[in-house]
Amino acid sequence: ELPPVAQILDIACGPGGWALDVAYELPDAEVCGVDISRIMIDYANARARSQQRINVSFGEMDILRPLDFADASFDMINARFLYVALKRDAWPGLIAECKRLLRPGGILRLTEVDDFGVTSSPTYEEFGILNMQALMHAGYGFSSDGRSLSMSQGLLRLCKEAGIVDLHLMASVADYSIETDGWPDFYHNGEVAVLQTKPMLIKSGLISAEKFEKLYQQMVFEMHAEKFTAVWHSTSIWGRTPIL
């Protein structure tokens, strides 16, 4: 339910996949993506040129600061998987900034995860628990006990408090088991993500460097098992700014 020539913003767009898909599906729309990483922005713009998507552009911006757009510039703002990019105290400011940038009746859409998926790998599960605990203590997510990230309930509450109306939720589930086409990406993302959390986990005192290495090698082995099964859940929350 967007205007014929919609203005759409994807914040923390990374390599630009979502924005490029939307630009393809809505050729009359103008799509913009912003990210703090110059490498990601250059790559996204290169992809746009190679795909000849003249209705999409990407720029370098820090979403923790006011974005360089005028008030009421967009009909829709999208954000996905920022649970490790924004601490819980930064979310109200980002939602307020999105509300500033949206036109009356504009759509804010947030997609997040509450955990790191459910798999048949005991060590992947162990890393998931450790990381949720470490993220909670570091100020990320909305959990009170570290058993989940609690992103969906936290963002739903913040959207209501910010005055976003007509709120909806939609859950999505994906199969990333070893025999699926999605397994290579799931494995690569898991492998890289766990390594990136190593300093945080060791600093938190939840695990030693020696135990981390042992568990990491075991996780890699288990994710290559013939019967490895993985299910990933995410939740999208979307609503509108009030129409004056």
Buried (B, 14 or more C-beta within 10 A) or exposed (E): EBEEEBBBBBBBBBBBBBBBBBBEEBEEBBBBBBBBBEEBBEBBBEBBEEEEBEBBBBBBBEBEEEBEBEEBBBBBBBBBBBBBBBBBEBBEBBBEBBBBBBBEBBBBBBBBBBBBBBBBBEBBBBBBBBBBBBBBEBEBBBBEEBEBBBBBBBBBEBBEEBEBEEEEEEEEEEBBBBEBEEBEEBBEEBBEEBEEBBEBBBEBEBBEEEEBEEBBEBBBEBBEEEEBBBEBBBBBBBBBBEEE
